[in-house]
Amino acid sequence: MAIRNIVKVGDDVLRKICRTQLNFDEKLAILLDDMAETMYAAEGVGLAAPQVGILRRVCVVDIGDGLIELVNPVITEKSGEQIGNEGCLSVPERFEEVKRPMNVTVRAQDRNGNNFTISAEGFKARALCHEIDHLDGILYIDRL
């Protein structure tokens, strides 16, 4: 595993729509492992592939209750509303109040290509929405 450089706001890669991840191979496993290590080293709770310069629909989230690896995630349901403080490893030293859904359901694949669904509420829902936004070239500061 390796810690990768985190791309900062102003880099065009953060504004691009990511491509679907088609191959579930050793390269994907290395990317997921490196992303998790990078996220933990930076003391973040999520990291998306474009934040390490890779335009693939891949992200990781860990709000303190275990690592979630999401490949090709799609939000299939959302409800409620929450407003809370949000930051981003690609937008250092800035925190803003952002409106997000209170509850979300996400369909994704794991590192082996197996489909799964995860439902989340509160902070975990916020983190999932934040990382999935990255895959569509959206930063939290765009939602202010």
Secondary structure, 3 states (H helix, E strand, C coil): CCCCCCCCCCCHHHHCCCECCCCCCHHHHHHHHHHHHHHHHCCCCEEEHHHHCCCECEEEECCCCCCEEEEEEEEEEEECCEEEEEEECCEEEEEEEEEECCEEEEEEECCCCCEEEEEEEHHHHHHHHHHHHHHCCCCHHHHC
